[in-house]
Amino acid sequence: MDLIKIALRAGADVTAVARVAGLREKGAVEPGLLPSAQTVIAVACAHSWSALASANLQVKQYDTISAYNNVRAVGDRIVKQLEKAGYEAISVPAFIPIDMAEGKLGMVGAVDHRAAAVDAGIGCYGQSGLLLTREFGPRVRLGSVLTSMKANVRKPSMKPLCPPGCTLCLKGCPAGALQGDGRIDKHKCGNRIFEYGLRGVMKFIKEMAEADRAKKERLLRKFDFREFWQNFMTGNYYYCFECQNLCPAGTDKYRSQKGKKSLKK
């Protein structure tokens, strides 16, 4: 069985395989996740560039939900085909559900999908810390499938994809969280991107608990509460996409400089 062909037929936009053993040694695969696992299939599903470039936040969020749904569907199809062939396989969550236990707090996944993708040769790390692919730059969402099937692994050589001297993402980060060489101030980034995620909910509940009755009623009518409700319904909590949108990596594949200018008018 050709795992690359299986993943592409399942709907992956970019895919490659890596050995699980090397990722376990790096701490990028949680021990005991699938003891029989020999191979990780790294999966990337692309965003719509037009959606990420849109001035409408909800368009960006909708596209993010769609991209993650595509990753989920691809993983499910791969697992079913491998299990049908007699192998063990699991698709590891790339988004919700997240381990919220102490020590992880929803910030550490069972598989480091970026590390798996880099090991497999899908792409490389950018100045922003995001995975950059040749085809789409950072405009992808990632997932991983672990399987007991042993595959031939041939990691292609990958040259850096950040243009020399480029600092667009660093200068354009609204939170000032990107420090170059993949270093991120996670607190600054989290405050911006998760403004109406768990952090926002905790702040809102504390304010409600300390408010008198009149203020409680005002809080329930505020935008914040409506936005929390919407996020609970959709599963979205992303509020910043600038590092993905600004990055020039991969853009020559699907848009010209002329087209880029026309969209800004």
Backbone torsions as a table, in degrees:
resi	resn	phi	psi	omega
1	MET	NA	135.2	179.0
2	ASP	-97.2	106.6	-174.9
3	LEU	-64.6	-33.1	178.7
4	ILE	-64.2	-46.5	179.9
5	LYS	-64.2	-39.1	179.0
6	ILE	-60.4	-46.1	-177.8
7	ALA	-67.6	-39.2	179.0
8	LEU	-67.1	-40.4	177.9
9	ARG	-68.3	-26.9	178.0
10	ALA	-75.6	-12.6	175.9
11	GLY	117.5	3.8	177.6
12	ALA	-65.9	140.1	175.4
13	ASP	-82.7	-34.8	175.0
14	VAL	-141.1	140.8	-179.1
15	THR	-155.9	156.1	175.8
16	ALA	-165.5	171.3	-177.3
17	VAL	-123.7	154.1	177.3
18	ALA	-142.1	164.2	177.0
19	ARG	-81.6	136.4	-179.7
20	VAL	-69.1	-34.2	-175.9
21	ALA	-56.4	-45.0	-179.7
22	GLY	-64.1	-37.4	179.1
23	LEU	-71.7	-35.3	176.4
24	ARG	-62.6	-41.3	-179.8
25	GLU	-62.2	-31.6	179.5
26	LYS	-84.8	-4.9	-177.3
27	GLY	78.3	17.9	-176.9
28	ALA	-92.0	-6.5	174.8
29	VAL	-129.9	125.0	-177.4
30	GLU	-62.9	131.1	178.9
31	PRO	-58.9	139.9	176.5
32	GLY	80.7	0.6	-177.5
33	LEU	-60.9	-49.2	171.3
34	LEU	-150.1	91.9	-173.1
35	PRO	-52.8	-30.5	-177.7
36	SER	-83.6	-3.2	-172.4
37	ALA	-62.3	131.1	175.6
38	GLN	-111.2	-31.3	-170.2
39	THR	-134.2	143.0	170.2
40	VAL	-111.6	132.8	174.6
41	ILE	-100.8	111.6	179.0
42	ALA	-85.5	131.4	-174.9
43	VAL	-123.7	134.1	173.6
44	ALA	-127.2	130.1	174.9
45	CYS	-117.2	134.3	-169.8
46	ALA	-83.1	148.3	167.2
47	HIS	-77.0	166.6	162.6
48	SER	-82.4	122.6	177.5
49	TRP	-61.2	-40.5	-178.9
50	SER	-60.9	-37.3	178.9
51	ALA	-65.3	-45.4	-179.1
52	LEU	-67.5	-26.6	179.9
53	ALA	-85.7	-9.4	-177.9
54	SER	-67.1	149.1	175.7
55	ALA	-79.8	-7.3	-177.1
56	ASN	-92.0	116.4	-177.5
57	LEU	-60.5	-40.8	-176.0
58	GLN	-65.5	-31.9	176.4
59	VAL	-63.5	-43.5	178.1
60	LYS	-63.1	-44.8	-178.6
61	GLN	-65.0	-42.3	179.2
62	TYR	-60.7	-41.8	179.3
63	ASP	-67.5	-34.6	177.5
64	THR	-65.1	-44.9	176.4
65	ILE	-58.6	-43.3	-179.8
66	SER	-62.5	-44.1	-179.5
67	ALA	-63.1	-42.7	178.0
68	TYR	-66.8	-36.7	175.9
69	ASN	-62.9	-37.1	177.4
70	ASN	-65.2	-42.7	177.1
71	VAL	-59.3	-44.5	-179.8
72	ARG	-61.8	-43.7	-178.7
73	ALA	-66.7	-41.2	178.9
74	VAL	-61.8	-47.7	179.2
75	GLY	-58.7	-42.7	-179.7
76	ASP	-62.6	-42.2	180.0
77	ARG	-66.2	-41.1	179.2
78	ILE	-62.8	-47.1	-178.8
79	VAL	-58.9	-46.3	-178.5
80	LYS	-61.5	-40.8	-179.6
81	GLN	-68.7	-39.7	-179.8
82	LEU	-69.1	-41.7	178.5
83	GLU	-65.5	-35.6	177.4
84	LYS	-62.9	-31.1	179.5
85	ALA	-85.8	-0.5	175.2
86	GLY	99.5	6.6	178.5
87	TYR	-98.2	156.0	170.4
88	GLU	-84.5	144.0	179.9
89	ALA	-160.3	143.1	174.6
90	ILE	-136.9	145.0	173.1
91	SER	-97.9	124.7	-174.3
92	VAL	-93.0	128.8	-176.8
93	PRO	-53.1	130.8	176.4
94	ALA	-97.9	-9.6	-175.7
95	PHE	-145.8	-137.2	176.8
96	ILE	-72.0	137.7	6.1
97	PRO	-80.5	149.7	-177.5
98	ILE	-123.8	144.0	177.8
99	ASP	-71.9	112.7	-177.1
100	MET	-99.6	12.0	-178.2
101	ALA	-65.8	160.0	176.2
102	GLU	-56.6	139.6	-179.1
103	GLY	95.9	-24.5	178.0
104	LYS	-115.7	-47.5	174.0
105	LEU	53.5	31.5	178.1
106	GLY	77.8	8.7	-177.0
107	MET	-108.5	-7.4	-177.8
108	VAL	-128.6	117.6	-179.2
109	GLY	-88.6	168.9	179.1
110	ALA	-69.6	-25.0	174.4
111	VAL	-133.2	135.1	172.2
112	ASP	-80.6	97.0	-173.3
113	HIS	-63.8	-34.1	177.4
114	ARG	-66.0	-43.9	179.4
115	ALA	-62.9	-40.2	178.3
116	ALA	-62.9	-42.3	-179.4
117	ALA	-66.2	-39.9	178.2
118	VAL	-66.6	-44.4	178.2
119	ASP	-60.2	-37.6	-178.5
120	ALA	-76.4	-20.8	179.7
121	GLY	95.7	15.5	176.4
122	ILE	-66.4	-35.6	-176.9
123	GLY	-170.4	-162.6	-179.7
124	CYS	-139.2	167.4	177.7
125	TYR	-75.7	141.5	175.5
126	GLY	-101.0	177.0	177.0
127	GLN	-56.8	-31.2	-178.5
128	SER	-75.4	-12.6	-173.9
129	GLY	89.9	-8.7	177.3
130	LEU	-78.1	159.6	172.0
131	LEU	-77.3	131.1	175.1
132	LEU	-108.3	129.2	175.8
133	THR	-107.1	154.6	177.5
134	ARG	-61.3	-40.4	-171.9
135	GLU	-76.4	-40.9	-170.5
136	PHE	-128.8	6.0	-174.4
137	GLY	60.2	-134.7	179.9
138	PRO	-90.4	8.2	-173.6
139	ARG	-85.9	56.9	180.0
140	VAL	-140.0	159.8	167.1
141	ARG	-117.5	143.8	-169.3
142	LEU	-112.4	152.8	173.1
143	GLY	-149.2	170.5	-179.5
144	SER	-142.2	141.9	172.1
145	VAL	-119.4	126.5	174.4
146	LEU	-98.0	138.8	179.8
147	THR	-143.2	152.5	177.6
148	SER	-76.9	-10.6	178.6
149	MET	-69.0	132.8	177.2
150	LYS	-90.5	128.2	-176.6
151	ALA	-120.8	154.9	172.5
152	ASN	-73.2	123.2	-176.5
153	VAL	-110.0	121.1	177.4
154	ARG	-129.2	90.5	-178.2
155	LYS	-72.7	118.2	178.9
156	PRO	-72.1	154.6	176.4
157	SER	-69.8	139.9	-176.8
158	MET	-127.7	115.0	175.8
159	LYS	-81.7	154.0	177.2
160	PRO	-55.6	138.7	-177.5
161	LEU	-103.2	-10.3	173.4
162	CYS	-70.8	125.7	176.0
163	PRO	-57.9	140.9	-178.8
164	PRO	-54.0	128.6	176.8
165	GLY	77.2	1.8	-177.4
166	CYS	-72.3	131.0	177.1
167	THR	-132.1	23.9	-176.8
168	LEU	-56.6	-45.2	-177.7
169	CYS	-69.1	-37.9	-178.9
170	LEU	-64.9	-45.6	-178.9
171	LYS	-73.7	-29.0	-175.2
172	GLY	-90.4	-4.1	-179.2
173	CYS	-67.8	116.0	-176.9
174	PRO	-63.3	-24.4	-178.0
175	ALA	-94.4	-7.4	-175.7
176	GLY	64.8	31.9	-173.6
177	ALA	-91.0	-19.5	-175.5
178	LEU	-89.9	125.8	-172.5
179	GLN	-112.5	2.9	-179.8
180	GLY	90.1	158.3	-179.6
181	ASP	56.1	29.2	177.7
182	GLY	81.2	1.3	-178.8
183	ARG	-82.6	133.5	-176.5
184	ILE	-131.4	134.4	168.5
185	ASP	-81.0	97.0	-172.2
186	LYS	-64.6	-29.1	179.2
187	HIS	-66.8	-46.9	178.8
188	LYS	-64.5	-44.5	180.0
189	CYS	-62.3	-46.2	-177.9
190	GLY	-62.6	-39.1	179.6
191	ASN	-62.6	-31.7	-179.8
192	ARG	-83.4	-52.9	-172.0
193	ILE	-73.8	-29.8	-178.0
194	PHE	-108.0	31.7	-175.6
195	GLU	-52.9	-37.6	179.2
196	TYR	-115.8	30.2	173.1
197	GLY	-97.2	-146.9	-175.7
198	LEU	-59.4	-40.9	-178.7
199	ARG	-60.7	-43.7	179.6
200	GLY	-66.3	-39.2	179.0
201	VAL	-62.5	-45.2	-179.7
202	MET	-61.3	-42.5	179.0
203	LYS	-63.9	-41.7	-178.7
204	PHE	-65.7	-43.9	-179.9
205	ILE	-62.9	-41.3	178.0
206	LYS	-61.6	-42.7	179.8
207	GLU	-64.8	-40.5	178.3
208	MET	-63.1	-43.0	-176.9
209	ALA	-63.6	-31.2	-176.7
210	GLU	-94.1	-4.6	-174.5
211	ALA	-87.7	154.3	171.9
212	ASP	-79.8	176.8	-173.1
213	ARG	-60.7	-43.0	-178.4
214	ALA	-63.2	-41.1	-179.9
215	LYS	-69.8	-36.7	177.0
216	LYS	-56.7	-44.0	-179.7
217	GLU	-65.2	-37.6	177.9
218	ARG	-66.5	-40.8	179.4
219	LEU	-62.7	-38.8	179.7
220	LEU	-66.4	-21.0	179.8
221	ARG	-97.5	-0.8	-178.7
222	LYS	-75.3	159.2	174.8
223	PHE	-54.6	-41.4	-175.6
224	ASP	-53.7	-46.8	-177.4
225	PHE	-66.5	-40.1	177.3
226	ARG	-62.6	-38.1	-179.1
227	GLU	-70.7	-40.0	175.0
228	PHE	-58.7	-46.3	180.0
229	TRP	-58.2	-44.2	-179.3
230	GLN	-63.6	-40.7	178.9
231	ASN	-65.9	-37.7	176.0
232	PHE	-61.9	-35.6	-178.1
233	MET	-74.8	-36.3	-173.5
234	THR	-99.3	-22.9	-174.4
235	GLY	84.5	6.2	179.5
236	ASN	-89.2	145.8	167.9
237	TYR	-151.7	25.4	179.3
238	TYR	-95.9	134.2	-177.1
239	TYR	-131.1	11.6	177.2
240	CYS	-149.3	135.4	-176.7
241	PHE	-137.0	14.7	-170.8
242	GLU	-63.8	-39.2	-178.3
243	CYS	-65.9	-31.0	175.5
244	GLN	-74.4	-44.2	-175.1
245	ASN	-69.6	-37.1	-174.1
246	LEU	-78.8	-25.2	-172.6
247	CYS	-64.8	127.9	179.2
248	PRO	-81.9	-9.3	-177.8
249	ALA	-61.3	132.4	176.7
250	GLY	81.7	-8.9	-172.5
251	THR	-70.9	-25.5	-179.3
252	ASP	-66.1	-15.2	-179.1
253	LYS	-73.5	-28.0	-172.6
254	TYR	-142.6	10.1	171.2
255	ARG	-155.3	145.4	178.7
256	SER	-94.6	165.0	177.7
257	GLN	-62.8	-35.3	178.6
258	LYS	-63.6	-43.5	179.0
259	GLY	-64.8	-36.8	179.2
260	LYS	-61.9	-43.5	-179.8
261	LYS	-66.7	-39.3	-177.7
262	SER	-66.0	-31.9	179.5
263	LEU	-72.0	-22.2	-178.8
264	LYS	-83.9	-13.8	-177.8
265	LYS	-71.2	NA	NA
